Amino acid sequence: MNPRLVCLSGPLAGQTFPLDGEALPIGRHSANRLQLPDLGVSRQHCVLEPAAGGFRLRDLGSRRGSFVNGLPVQERFLEEGDLVTLGDSLFLFQVREEGTPGSGPAVLLEGATPTAETTIHLSPEDALYSRPQEVLAALASDRGGRTARDLHTLLQVGTALQSLRSTPSLARRLLELVLAAVPAERAALLLADRGTAELADAFALDRHGATDPFPVSRTLAGKVLGERLSVLAADVLAEPDLAGAASLRGDLIQSLLAVPLSHLDRPLGLLYLDTREPGTRFDEGHLQLVTAVAGIAAAALATVRGIEWLEEENRRLAAGFAHDMVGESPRMREIYRLLNRVAATGSTVLLLGESGTGKELAAQAIHRASSRAERPFVAVNCATLSETLLESELFGHERGAFTGAVSRRTGKVEVADSGTLFLDEIGEIPLPLQAKLLRFLQEREIERLGSTRPIRVDVRVIAATNRDLERAARAGTFREDLYYRLNVITLHLPPLRERREDVPLLASHFAAQTSRRLGRPVAGFTPEARACLLRYDWPGNVRELANAVERALVLGEDDLIRPEDLPEAVLEAGAGPGAAVTRYHETLNETKKRLILAALAEAGGNVTKAGALLGLHPNYLHRLISNLGLRV
């Protein structure tokens, strides 16, 4: 037993006041144990006194009187569920703990004989809780306290839903509250598409906490949503129109409730409850309660969905597609379009491309354009750690899991919960760890090293690699099943040599960025330097270009970047036909060409032997041959 007063409305709304073995004076004066700052309350208004194992309310000659269940009283022994009105404040008297037997709404069990007409229709406008005077009358005649308990449920619903800011969390909490108040086995919230009466989304919950979907009669849903009528079928099997529905007959539904949700005359969806337990029946009191709950939930749902739609529209309109990637070539425009489409889904993405093509920037762009944008973005480079350290980095570990594990550590997967996990260089993950990664992708569960307790996580995974995973899977160096699990949506980021028109734009971007960081003003590039940048193949792609520009700013002395400020590898590429270059670099490159061609001729075309003749490593000689245009 836990006697208490719960303030439902007034200055102290939402507060609970435990009742111990002492008297509780209530009034506006500060001398009262329960001071009520309400002008409709007298200075010493009433007192709650222990009596006969319970509590008795006694009025102290207040000006406006004390009311219990809508009736004025001078002295009254309080019972579970009584509503006490003092001035403009309303209190609920409770004795039992919430959820104990007898504290819930009444349930219509066997003994009530179903009639031929077991279906009741109710419009929201005719619902009891939309007519205050009838509610007060019901309170006055409410012997079992059911109306009081229903009002308490409605207060809980209103308080709980106002603080939620996402549709899934609101739907979950709403279904939990409804299942706590009504003897339903399952509940579902079906939501209409924006601006239409077509159902587009659904959330389900049962008494065991499962969220598995279950069938709902399309005919019934259409009737409730189209006619805006609440429907109670106390005995489905006795109702000819409903017993014929395959979804109801196949599931052996005994009793069901379906209530529309609408806001400002716009359909939002419907709330559906049913039970398959023999002997359990919903009654008209349950219909009245759920209809009132739907009215409160509709306002909160309309607000949350409106905010979500606005956020989605803002993301769509914000510069088309917000990202830090630079490039205006047709290839990059296509990449931006694909990234934008992929971001709207929750699917796993595999980014392929050479080193330095901007795969992490692409992953960040997907994250920022997704519904998880406000949640964590966590990046892990899978090529930099050993197998044990990488497993700990991903999944975490318990204290003592291995030598040096002096405390518990949370893994990056847990840190990314509700957000995005970016696995860079995923092709470098050792085979034993690939099996654990596959299990995480399939089950969305992890176990810390040294623990056997599974931890559920909600993470979107984006992986990246410069390796050919399909070939690696065929060769047995990468798990084939993991490859297919990752290869849901694949995007290829083009190397810089395939979008040369972006090189000047990128170079100017990096020059401005580095100039601000180093505090070294630079006006741009000379035509000769720009020609060198365009001619070079950039095997290191965007990353190599950024490093080359930074080197030029550090070593250069003029306000323009010149060819001699660029790395030697870039200079070796020379310039395209008709482009102006300095006589020095032109002569130098011609000399290199003659030396290399002579060495190749002497070695019979063997690059390794030619490298030995020139005193150069074969790899470096291969690069010189490409840069100087000698491949043909």
VEXRO-711136 format. One record per residue (C-alpha): residue in one letter; x negated, y, z negated. Coordinates in steps of 0.25 Angstrom, whole numbers, plus 5000, padded with zeros to 4 digits. Example, Ala and Ser with C-alpha at 12.3 -4.5 7.8 and 13.67 -1.06 7.14 Angstrom:
A495149824969
S494549964971
// end
This chain:
M500050005000
N499550145004
P500650245001
R500350375008
L501050495015
V500650525030
C500950665035
L501650655048
S501850805051
G501550935044
P500251005040
L499750875035
A500150785047
G499250665048
Q498750665034
T498950545025
F499150565009
P498950435001
L499850414989
D499250364976
G499850334963
E499950484960
A501050584963
L500850664976
P501450804975
I501650874988
G501851014991
R501251144997
H500451184984
S499051144983
A499351074969
N500050964977
R499250834980
L499850844994
Q499750984998
L500651005010
P500451145017
D501851145022
L502751275020
G503951185020
V503451115008
S503551164994
R502451194984
Q502751064976
H503650994986
C503750844982
V502950734975
L502650584979
E502650504966
P502250354964
A503550284960
A503950134960
G502750084967
G502950194978
F503150344979
R504350434977
L504450574983
R505050684974
D505350824979
L504950934970
G506051034973
S505451074986
R506151184994
R506351105007
G506450965001
S505750825003
F506250735014
V506050585015
N506450525029
G507150655032
L508050655020
P507850755008
V507450684995
Q507250734981
E506550594977
R506350474986
F505550344985
L504650344997
E504650215006
E503650175017
G503850265030
D504650375023
L504450515029
V504350625020
T504650765025
L504050885016
G504251025023
D503751005037
S502850885034
L503250745036
F502550625028
L502650475030
F502650395017
Q501850265019
V501550145010
R501050035018
E499650035026
E499850055041
G500049925048
T500549845036
P501749755037
G503049845036
S502349975040
G502549955055
P503849975063
A504949885062
V504949765071
L506249695077
L505949545075
E506849425077
G508249435072
A508649545081
T509449485092
P509149545106
T510349595113
A510549585128
E510149735129
T508749735123
T508149845131
I508249995126
H507850115135
L507450245128
S507050375134
P506050465127
E507050575125
D507950485117
A506850425108
L507150445093
Y505850515090
S506050625100
R507250665091
P506850715078
Q508150725071
E508450575074
V507050545069
L507450615056
A508750535055
A508050405058
L507050435046
A508250465037
S508750325040
D507450255042
R507450145030
G506250065035
G505450185038
R505250145053
T505550285058
A504450345049
R503450235053
D503750275068
L503550415065
H502250385059
T501850305071
L502150425080
L501250515071
Q500150405073
V500350405088
G500350555089
T499150575080
A498350465087
L498550495101
Q498250645100
S496750615097
L496550525109
R495950575122
S495950465132
T497050375138
P496450245134
S496250285119
L497650345119
A498250225125
R497550125115
R497950205103
L499350225108
L499550075110
E498950045096
L499850135089
V501050075097
L500649935093
A500549975079
A501950035078
V502749935087
P502749775086
A502249765101
E501249665105
R500649745117
A500749885121
A500349965134
L500250105139
L500450115154
L500050245160
A500550315172
D499650375183
R499550525183
G500750595188
T501550465192
A502350355185
E501450245190
L500750165179
A499250175181
D498550135168
A498850045156
F498350025142
A498749895134
L498549855119
D499049735111
R499149715096
H497849635096
G497049755103
A496949695117
T497149795128
D497349685139
P498449735149
F499749655150
P500949665160
V502049765158
S503249765167
R503149855178
T504649875179
L504749915165
A503550005166
G504150075178
K505550085171
V504950155158
L504050245166
G505050285177
E506350305168
R505550355156
L506250255147
S505750185135
V506150035135
L506249935124
A506549785127
A506749725114
D506949585120
V506249575134
L506749435136
A508149465133
E508149585143
P508449535157
D507849645164
L506549635157
A506449485155
G506249465170
A505049555171
A503849455174
S502849535165
L503749535153
R504249385155
G502849335157
D502349405145
L503549355136
I503749505132
Q504749505120
S504949655118
L504449775125
L504449935124
A504050025136
V504050175133
P503750285144
L502650395141
S502850525148
H502450665146
L503050795151
D503950705160
R502750635166
P502650485165
L501350445158
G501650295156
L502250195146
L502050125133
Y502349975133
L502449875122
D502849735121
T502849615113
R502849465116
E503049415101
P504349345100
G505349415090
T504649545091
R505549655097
F505449805099
D506649885094
E507150025097
G506350085086
H505050035093
L505550095106
Q505850235099
L504450235093
V503650195105
T504450295113
A504050405103
V502550355104
A502650365119
G503050505118
I501850545109
A500850465117
A501350525130
A500950665126
A499550615121
L499350525134
A499750645143
T498750735136
V497550625137
R497850585151
G497950735156
I496650755150
E496050635156
W496550675170
L496050815168
E494650765165
E494750665176
E495050785186
N494050875180
R492950765182
R493450745197
L493450895199
A492150935192
A491150955204
G491750835211
F490850735204
A489950785193
H488550725194
D487050765193
M486750705207
V486150795218
G486450765232
E487450805243
S487050705254
P488250615260
R487650495252
M487650575239
R489050625241
E489550485243
I488850445230
Y489550555223
R490850505228
L490650365224
L490150405210
N491350485208
R492250365212
V491550265203
A491550365191
A493050355190
T492950205188
G492450125176
S491750025185
T490249985183
V489350055193
L488050005199
L487150115205
L486150075215
G484950155221
E483550175221
S482750235209
G483050385207
T484350395215
G485150445203
K485850325198
E485950375184
L486450515189
A487550435197
A487850355184
Q488050485176
A488850545187
I489850425186
H489850435171
R490250585171
A491350565182
S491950445174
S492950445163
R491750415154
A491150545156
E491250595142
R490650455136
P489150415136
F488350385148
V487150295144
A486050255153
V485150145151
N483850115160
C483849965161
A482349955166
T481650025155
L481849925144
S481549775141
E482649675140
T482849685125
L482749835124
L483749845136
E484749755129
S484649835116
E484749965124
L486049925131
F486749845120
G486049885107
H485549805096
E485749765081
R484749785071
G483749675071
A484149625085
F482649625089
T481349675084
G481449825082
A482949835081
V482949905068
S484349955069
R485649935077
R485550005091
T486750045100
G486550005114
K486750095126
V488050015130
E488650045117
V488250195118
A488950205132
D490250145126
S491450225134
G490350285143
T489450245154
L488150155153
F487150175164
L486250055167
D485050105175
E484150005182
I485049895179
G484349805188
E483149795178
I483949735167
P483349595163
L484249475167
P484549425152
L485049565149
Q485949565162
A486849465156
K487149545144
L487349665153
L488349585161
R489149545149
F489249685144
L489749725158
Q490749615158
E491249625144
R490949765140
E490349715127
I488949715121
E488249655110
R487049725103
L485749645102
G485749565089
S487349575088
T488449475093
R489549585091
P490149625105
I490349775107
R491349825117
V490949945125
D491650025136
V490550065146
R490450095160
V489150045166
I488350105178
A487150035182
A486050075191
T484850005198
N483850025210
R483849875212
D484549785221
L485449715211
E486149625221
R484749575226
A484349555211
A485549475208
R485249385220
A483849375215
G484249335201
T483649455194
F484949525192
R486249455187
E487149435198
D488449445189
L487849575183
Y487649635197
Y489049615200
R489549665187
L488749795190
N489049805204
V490549855203
I490249985209
T488950005216
L488350145221
H487050155229
L486350295226
P485550335239
P484050355238
L483650495241
R483050455255
E484450425259
R484950565256
R483850655259
E484750775261
D484850775246
V483350785244
P483350945245
L484550955236
L483950865225
A482550935226
S483151065224
H483951015212
F482750955205
A481951075208
A482951165201
Q483151065190
T481651055187
S481451205189
R482351235177
R481751125169
L480351165171
G480551315172
R479851325185
P480651405196
V480651345209
A481351395222
G481451265230
F480651185240
T479851225252
P480351175265
E479151085266
A479351025252
R480851005255
A480450925268
C479450835260
L480650805250
L481550765262
R480550685269
Y480150595257
D480950465254
W481050485239
P480850335234
G481150385220
N482350465225
V482950575217
R482050545205
E480850555213
L481350685220
A481550745206
N480150715201
A479550765214
V480250905213
E479850915198
R478450885202
A478450995212
L478951095202
V477951055192
L476751065202
G477251165211
E476851315210
D477751385219
D479251415218
L479451325230
I479151175230
R478151145241
P477651005247
E476351005239
D477251005226
L477850875230
P477350735226
E476450675236
A477350565240
V478350675245
L477350745253
E476950615260
A478250605266
G477950735273
A479150815280
G480150775291
P479950815306
G479850965308
A479750995293
A478551095289
V477551035280
T476151085275
R475051055284
Y474250995272
H475350895269
E475650865284
T474150835286
L474050755273
N475150665277
E474650645292
T473350595286
K474050495276
K474750445288
R473550415296
L472850345285
I473950255282
L474250225296
A472750185298
A472750105286
L473950025290
A473350005304
E472149945298
A472949855288
G473849805299
G475049875294
N474849805280
V475249915270
T474549845258
K473249835266
A473349985271
G473550025256
A472249955252
L471550025264
L472050165259
G471850135244
L473350145242
H474350055235
P475249985245
N476550045239
Y475950185240
L475550165254
H477050115257
R477550245252
L476550325260
I476950255273
S478450285270
N478250435266
L477350465278
G478350395287
L477450285292
R478450165290
V478750155305
// end
